């Protein structure tokens, strides 16, 4: 799935060898945010309650597929600053994006 590949790339961009990492709650929020950004980039928009439910279901499936590996990498290898930066990002690429968070220390 393209969304998972982009999510993994975003995760790798954020990864850094730091032991004072973010909390599990911070990482869960980041995972949810990255999935939301990926669906936004893919143009997923809902005009009805049924569509909203389908999109929510798809987001949940993507999150579930990468949850364990993402959480381990996030808590073990990311800095709090990178997670905070990524949570504030409004897109995956470009200005104000998750990709810019690689400079956060």
C-alpha positions as a printed Julia matrix, in Angstrom:
105×3 Matrix{Float64}:
   0.0    0.0    0.0
   1.41   3.38  -1.0
   0.21   5.03   2.21
   2.22   2.59   4.33
   5.36   3.13   2.25
   5.13   6.9    2.68
   4.44   6.48   6.37
   7.55   4.32   6.75
   9.59   6.91   4.84
   8.28   9.66   7.11
   9.2    7.52  10.11
  12.72   6.98   8.84
  13.18  10.69   8.22
  12.31  11.31  11.84
  14.41   8.5   13.31
  17.48   9.5   15.3
  19.62   7.58  17.76
  18.46   9.3   20.93
  17.63   7.59  24.21
  15.55  10.4   25.74
  12.68   9.79  23.41
   9.03  10.75  23.47
   6.32   9.02  25.47
   4.13   6.28  24.04
   1.25   8.76  23.99
   3.35  11.22  21.97
   4.19   8.45  19.5
   0.56   7.34  19.19
  -0.44  10.93  18.46
   2.32  11.13  15.85
   1.24   7.91  14.17
  -2.34   9.16  13.97
  -1.12  12.51  12.6
   1.08  10.88   9.95
  -1.78   8.66   8.82
  -4.06  11.7    8.62
  -1.46  13.57   6.55
  -1.04  10.61   4.21
  -4.77  10.34   3.62
  -4.95  14.11   3.1
  -2.18  13.89   0.5
  -4.01  11.06  -1.24
  -7.07  13.29  -1.5
  -9.28  11.32   0.87
 -12.24  13.56   1.63
 -15.66  12.56   2.78
 -18.9   14.18   1.79
 -21.18  11.77   3.64
 -21.25   9.92   6.93
 -20.75   6.63   5.09
 -17.62   7.97   3.38
 -16.31   9.31   6.7
 -16.78   5.88   8.24
 -14.94   4.19   5.37
 -12.02   6.62   5.61
 -11.84   6.15   9.39
 -11.82   2.38   8.9
  -9.02   2.59   6.33
  -6.97   4.86   8.62
  -7.41   2.38  11.44
  -6.21  -0.47   9.24
  -3.09   1.42   8.18
  -2.31   2.39  11.78
  -2.78  -1.19  12.97
  -0.43  -2.57  10.32
   2.5   -0.34  11.31
   1.72   0.27  14.99
   4.19  -2.09  16.66
   7.23  -1.22  14.56
   6.38   2.48  14.55
   5.93   2.66  18.31
   9.22   0.87  18.97
  11.16   3.1   16.59
   9.45   6.23  17.84
  10.02   5.6   21.55
  13.54   4.19  21.12
  15.04   6.3   18.34
  13.25   9.63  18.0
  13.85  12.8   19.94
  11.02  14.64  21.62
  11.86  17.65  19.46
  11.38  15.68  16.24
   8.06  14.3   17.38
   6.88  17.76  18.43
   7.99  19.17  15.07
   6.21  16.41  13.15
   3.02  16.88  15.16
   3.03  20.54  14.13
   3.64  19.73  10.45
   0.82  20.42   8.06
   2.03  18.16   5.25
   4.38  15.27   4.5
   6.52  17.18   1.99
   7.35  20.81   1.22
   7.39  23.83   3.5
   6.12  23.19   7.01
   6.34  19.45   6.44
   7.35  16.38   8.39
  10.4   16.11   6.13
  11.69  19.41   7.55
  11.74  17.89  11.04
  14.97  16.04  10.27
  16.79  19.21  11.33
  15.09  19.24  14.76
  17.42  18.2   17.56
